[in-house]
Amino acid sequence: MLETLPAGPLTREIIDTHIRPLFLRVLKRDEIYLANHSLGRPLDQLAADMQRFVDPWYADMDDCWGPWLAEQNHFRASIASLLGLSRADCVVPKTSAGQGLRAVLNACREDEPQIVATRGEFDSCDFILKTYRVRGRAAVAFVEPDASGMIHADAVIESISPKTSLVLLSQIFYSTGQVLEEIPRICARAHECGAVVILDCYHSFGVIPIDIAALGIDFAIGGSYKYTRGGPGACWLAISPEIVDRGHARLAPTLDTGWFAKLDAFAYQRPEIPHRAAGGDSWLESTPPIATMYQARSGLDFTRAIGIDRLRAHNLAQQARLAQLLSDAGIPILDHQPRGAFLRVPHADTNVLVQRLKTNKVNTDTRLGTVRLCPDILTTDEELVRAVAIIKACL
Ligand SMILES: Cc1ncc(COP(=O)(O)O)c(C=O)c1O
């Protein structure tokens, strides 16, 4: 169906004809799903792909490693293409974004690297950094948001000094949906100081175009369970070709390693000084999780077939419509530009509100005193109208 997808904006007719039929299972649910920023809706194809994972295992036992490793290559190439990378080896499969962050932390030469991160990083990264700090394995300076919760490039830049080894930033902040602008300017300052920059793309991957080279970042981390509809565990660390090929003064081979990072894993050689694979494969680690690559395929193929620009344009139009409907209903939103894929409604007791909405078949979630509302390509205009009426009744 996607092979015959017409070019141009995603009209209702195109969505009804070419897109909704790919999601028949999840569309059976009787609710308005506005938690797409949390767990993305899976294609029907996902179940068939999981079947393709197990079939060769039953039928061929250890010969299944051929198709399994081919699937890993497909995963790496798909992520690379969505990040503007021409090399699949620059993508290292991980089972969480945090694991990607730890791989970089565990590459730092210094015993206690100085890290600049923002207060807006997701709990996983925040928790990892604080754990490293408590163990004396990192010194972390957190960049604070302004009174409205926004994080500014200038504040990040001011925190970076020649002592900084690593800068961790989200491209879109998980709690506010703020798109961090001027990342190239932050990277320029970090590089001037000899630091590397890691970008957390969990809330931007599948939402806005990402080009690692244009942004100037050294590493990116992300995963599939939100906007690319691939469920948990299908995550990655992406490394700029520059770092892969030339390394970095502050980085040594990461301690997060294993036999898949060996020069020839299947030669079973065990020299006293480990011989690492060439290129990005030197960042691989132990036996890869394989099932997650199958799990991620349909969502990645879907995202690439439609194209980020079209998905973004459609989502922005939906958000504008939702904002207008909320405003007409007298419901305030926390507005700021540019925004990621969701918008936020403040409320004094969001937990109660979210529960009440769920009882009334509107599925949302909450962060920091706001309800996050995220339509996706399957969300119809009638659903937006109905959701706003229900929100108004539940407030
Ligand atoms: C910005 C961001 N980073 C990372 C994650 C997930 O981190 P991990 O894969 O380490 O659990 C999330 C999940 O919501 C997120 O929003």
The ligand as a MOL file (V3000), in Angstrom:
LIG
                    3D

  0  0  0     0  0            999 V3000
M  V30 BEGIN CTAB
M  V30 COUNTS 16 16 0 0 0
M  V30 BEGIN ATOM
M  V30 1 C 14.0540 12.0950 25.9210 0
M  V30 2 C 14.0480 10.6510 26.2960 0
M  V30 3 N 15.2130 9.9830 26.3590 0
M  V30 4 C 15.2620 8.6740 26.6820 0
M  V30 5 C 14.1050 7.9710 26.9460 0
M  V30 6 C 14.1920 6.5260 27.2950 0
M  V30 7 O 15.4200 6.2190 27.9160 0
M  V30 8 P 15.8450 4.7010 28.1200 0
M  V30 9 O 15.8440 4.0670 26.7790 0
M  V30 10 O 17.2080 4.7790 28.7060 0
M  V30 11 O 14.8690 4.0760 29.0270 0
M  V30 12 C 12.8750 8.6190 26.9200 0
M  V30 13 C 11.6270 7.8890 27.2270 0
M  V30 14 O 10.5730 8.4240 27.3700 0
M  V30 15 C 12.8550 9.9930 26.5860 0
M  V30 16 O 11.7000 10.6650 26.5510 0
M  V30 END ATOM
M  V30 BEGIN BOND
M  V30 1 1 1 2
M  V30 2 1 2 3
M  V30 3 2 2 15
M  V30 4 2 3 4
M  V30 5 1 4 5
M  V30 6 1 5 6
M  V30 7 2 5 12
M  V30 8 1 6 7
M  V30 9 1 7 8
M  V30 10 2 8 9
M  V30 11 1 8 10
M  V30 12 1 8 11
M  V30 13 1 12 13
M  V30 14 1 12 15
M  V30 15 2 13 14
M  V30 16 1 15 16
M  V30 END BOND
M  V30 END CTAB
M  END
